[in-house]
Amino acid sequence: MSALTVSALSVAYGAAAVLHGVTLEIRPGEIVTVIGANGAGKSTLLKTVAGVLRPQAGHILLDREEIGGLPSYVVARRGVTLVPEGRGVFGDQTVRDNLLLGSLARREERESAHIAADIERLLGYFPVLRERLDHPAGALSGGQQQMLALARGLMARPRFLLLDEPSLGLAPMLARESFAVIRQLRDGGVTILLVEQMAAQALGLADRAYVLERGRITLEGPAREVADNPAVVQAYLGRRAAGAPA
């Protein structure tokens, strides 16, 4: 089964280094989360894996083949799909057209019957979109646009789904619904690399976790163990570590 491996990855914006020798692995059927403060390099990591940014050094291997530095459309056709922060839907296009655009990255068939079946399947995850299929995406609420962005990414039938802050800007109830869908996707066989500011929820979803600080991985392990780490508790979970002074 396929795996996605990042090894000694360094990335810079001009002279400004952002990632410094980052190494991580996403195994088939997992949710792996990367948590960290704003500016730690989390979005840069996802964009580099997806081919939006080029690595300065290091390797990104898919099925032991190098994809680091390949154009984003080639990476997408190999089964790695990024759902970016900020939704990025095409507001002047209908919901249906946004979903159809997601199918352009498919590695296999694009027959209308298969695409129609996939749209129907995704509407089962996101029933609110069914009522708005022929409405402009720009007329959707923020939460509905987030659902559309995720559904559009899934139209590519990715092997690896890269999610950048899927709860950003969502009301608490919609955020919970989004996390529930992510769990369903994993249970359905989609492998997920999740970047999420809501660290407690992300760690509750994930199988394994990495902590990224100032462009470096400082902690990794099973998500439950990372969630119990005193430094993580104090820095990211908003509660005092057991035994810590008041």
LUMFITOR-28840 format. One line per 10 residues: number of its first residue (from 1); their letters; for each residue z, y, x of C-alpha. Coordinates in steps of 0.1 Angstrom, whole numbers, plus 5000, padded with zeros to 4 digits. Example, Ala and Ser with C-alpha at 12.3 -4.5 7.8 and 13.67 -1.06 7.14 Angstrom:
<atoms>
1> AS> 5078:4955:5123 ~ 5071:4989:5137
</atoms>
This chain:
<atoms>
1> MSALTVSALS> 5000:5000:5000 ~ 4993:5035:5011 ~ 5018:5059:5028 ~ 5016:5095:5037 ~ 5032:5104:5071 ~ 5038:5137:5087 ~ 5045:5136:5124 ~ 5056:5164:5147 ~ 5039:5190:5125 ~ 5038:5226:5136
11> VAYGAAAVLH> 5022:5254:5116 ~ 5019:5292:5123 ~ 5006:5322:5105 ~ 4990:5340:5134 ~ 5017:5344:5161 ~ 5045:5337:5136 ~ 5056:5300:5138 ~ 5068:5286:5105 ~ 5071:5248:5110 ~ 5084:5233:5142
21> GVTLEIRPGE> 5078:5196:5148 ~ 5084:5184:5112 ~ 5083:5147:5107 ~ 5087:5129:5073 ~ 5073:5100:5053 ~ 5064:5094:5016 ~ 5063:5057:5007 ~ 5044:5044:4977 ~ 5062:5047:4944 ~ 5088:5072:4957
31> IVTVIGANGA> 5099:5107:4948 ~ 5107:5124:4980 ~ 5122:5159:4978 ~ 5124:5187:5004 ~ 5151:5213:4998 ~ 5159:5244:5017 ~ 5164:5281:5014 ~ 5136:5306:5006 ~ 5115:5311:5036 ~ 5124:5277:5052
41> GKSTLLKTVA> 5087:5266:5052 ~ 5087:5243:5022 ~ 5055:5257:5006 ~ 5038:5259:5040 ~ 5045:5222:5045 ~ 5029:5213:5012 ~ 4999:5236:5017 ~ 4993:5220:5052 ~ 4995:5185:5038 ~ 4970:5195:5011
51> GVLRPQAGHI> 4945:5210:5036 ~ 4950:5246:5025 ~ 4964:5254:5059 ~ 4955:5240:5093 ~ 4982:5225:5115 ~ 4988:5240:5149 ~ 5000:5207:5163 ~ 5010:5172:5150 ~ 4995:5147:5126 ~ 4992:5140:5089
61> LLDREEIGGL> 4983:5104:5083 ~ 4971:5089:5050 ~ 4968:5051:5052 ~ 4970:5056:5090 ~ 4940:5079:5090 ~ 4942:5115:5101 ~ 4938:5141:5074 ~ 4955:5170:5091 ~ 4930:5198:5094 ~ 4905:5184:5069
71> PSYVVARRGV> 4893:5208:5042 ~ 4914:5208:5010 ~ 4886:5194:4989 ~ 4883:5164:5012 ~ 4920:5158:5011 ~ 4920:5160:4973 ~ 4892:5134:4971 ~ 4913:5111:4992 ~ 4940:5112:4966 ~ 4963:5140:4976
81> TLVPEGRGVF> 4968:5167:4949 ~ 4988:5199:4952 ~ 5002:5216:4921 ~ 5010:5250:4937 ~ 5039:5274:4931 ~ 5031:5300:4905 ~ 5010:5277:4882 ~ 4976:5291:4892 ~ 4958:5282:4859 ~ 4924:5298:4851
91> GDQTVRDNLL> 4935:5321:4824 ~ 4901:5330:4810 ~ 4892:5293:4806 ~ 4905:5271:4778 ~ 4932:5245:4783 ~ 4906:5218:4779 ~ 4884:5234:4806 ~ 4913:5237:4830 ~ 4919:5199:4825 ~ 4882:5192:4831
101> LGSLARREER> 4883:5212:4863 ~ 4911:5190:4875 ~ 4889:5159:4872 ~ 4864:5173:4897 ~ 4885:5160:4926 ~ 4884:5124:4914 ~ 4875:5098:4940 ~ 4859:5075:4915 ~ 4842:5077:4881 ~ 4837:5109:4862
111> ESAHIAADIE> 4823:5093:4830 ~ 4832:5113:4799 ~ 4849:5084:4782 ~ 4873:5079:4811 ~ 4880:5116:4814 ~ 4886:5119:4776 ~ 4910:5090:4779 ~ 4929:5107:4807 ~ 4932:5139:4787 ~ 4946:5120:4758
121> RLLGYFPVLR> 4971:5102:4780 ~ 4983:5135:4795 ~ 4986:5151:4761 ~ 5012:5123:4754 ~ 5032:5138:4783 ~ 5026:5174:4772 ~ 5021:5173:4734 ~ 5024:5211:4731 ~ 4990:5214:4749 ~ 4973:5194:4722
131> ERLDHPAGAL> 4976:5222:4697 ~ 4962:5247:4723 ~ 4933:5227:4738 ~ 4907:5253:4728 ~ 4929:5284:4735 ~ 4926:5304:4767 ~ 4951:5292:4793 ~ 4962:5328:4798 ~ 4975:5329:4763 ~ 5001:5302:4770
141> SGGQQQMLAL> 5037:5308:4777 ~ 5049:5305:4813 ~ 5064:5271:4805 ~ 5032:5259:4789 ~ 5011:5271:4818 ~ 5034:5251:4841 ~ 5028:5220:4820 ~ 4990:5227:4822 ~ 4991:5231:4859 ~ 5008:5197:4863
151> ARGLMARPRF> 4984:5180:4838 ~ 4954:5195:4856 ~ 4967:5181:4889 ~ 4971:5147:4873 ~ 4935:5147:4861 ~ 4925:5140:4896 ~ 4943:5106:4894 ~ 4962:5113:4927 ~ 4979:5087:4947 ~ 5002:5114:4961
161> LLLDEPSLGL> 5012:5144:4940 ~ 5026:5175:4958 ~ 5047:5196:4935 ~ 5057:5231:4946 ~ 5086:5245:4925 ~ 5077:5230:4892 ~ 5107:5246:4875 ~ 5100:5281:4887 ~ 5104:5306:4859 ~ 5112:5280:4833
171> APMLARESFA> 5140:5282:4808 ~ 5166:5256:4813 ~ 5154:5234:4785 ~ 5118:5235:4797 ~ 5130:5228:4833 ~ 5148:5197:4820 ~ 5116:5186:4802 ~ 5096:5191:4834 ~ 5120:5169:4854 ~ 5119:5142:4828
181> VIRQLRDGGV> 5081:5142:4830 ~ 5082:5139:4868 ~ 5105:5109:4864 ~ 5081:5093:4840 ~ 5052:5099:4864 ~ 5071:5081:4892 ~ 5079:5052:4868 ~ 5041:5051:4860 ~ 5032:5047:4897 ~ 5026:5082:4909
191> TILLVEQMAA> 5041:5089:4944 ~ 5056:5125:4945 ~ 5066:5149:4972 ~ 5087:5175:4955 ~ 5097:5210:4967 ~ 5122:5225:4944 ~ 5147:5254:4945 ~ 5170:5236:4919 ~ 5184:5213:4946 ~ 5209:5194:4924
201> QALGLADRAY> 5181:5184:4899 ~ 5157:5175:4927 ~ 5183:5154:4945 ~ 5191:5137:4911 ~ 5154:5128:4907 ~ 5145:5118:4942 ~ 5148:5085:4961 ~ 5150:5102:4995 ~ 5154:5137:5006 ~ 5149:5160:5036
211> VLERGRITLE> 5166:5194:5043 ~ 5143:5220:5059 ~ 5159:5249:5076 ~ 5140:5276:5094 ~ 5110:5253:5098 ~ 5129:5223:5111 ~ 5142:5191:5094 ~ 5180:5191:5098 ~ 5190:5162:5076 ~ 5173:5133:5059
221> GPAREVADNP> 5183:5101:5041 ~ 5187:5086:5006 ~ 5189:5114:4981 ~ 5224:5104:4969 ~ 5237:5105:5005 ~ 5221:5139:5012 ~ 5236:5153:4979 ~ 5271:5142:4991 ~ 5267:5158:5026 ~ 5293:5186:5028
231> AVVQAYLGRR> 5269:5211:5043 ~ 5243:5205:5016 ~ 5270:5208:4989 ~ 5281:5241:5002 ~ 5247:5256:5010 ~ 5226:5243:4981 ~ 5246:5228:4953 ~ 5268:5257:4944 ~ 5301:5238:4947 ~ 5328:5234:4973
241> AAGAPA> 5327:5202:4994 ~ 5356:5178:4989 ~ 5385:5188:5012 ~ 5370:5222:5020 ~ 5395:5251:5020 ~ 5395:5274:4990
</atoms>
